Amino acid sequence: MPYKIVVPDRVQKQIDALPCTIWQRVRSAIDRLEVDPRPHTAIKMKGSSESWRIRVGDHRIIYTIEDDQLVVLIVKVGNRREVYR
């Protein structure tokens, strides 16, 4: 059963601000999380037991997974030098 992707408004603004080519790659990576929320490229973040990250070029997608509700919540999207702040 596919997971539901939840993108809050503030994160959608971060995605919309990306250049077109990056936007398409990030959007594609987010869409793939619906089928597999833990792809082999995803890394569990240290310091937080629930956060995961995916690398898309120089950009990162930070998200959490709620397995009991089948929800993937996108927390932050941005350039690698800014996303961890």
Secondary structure, DSSP 8 states (H G I E B T S, - for coil): ---EEE--HHHHHHHHTS-HHHHHHHHHHHHHTTT-SS-TT-EE-TT-SSEEEEEETTEEEEEEEETTTTEEEEEEEEEHHHHT-
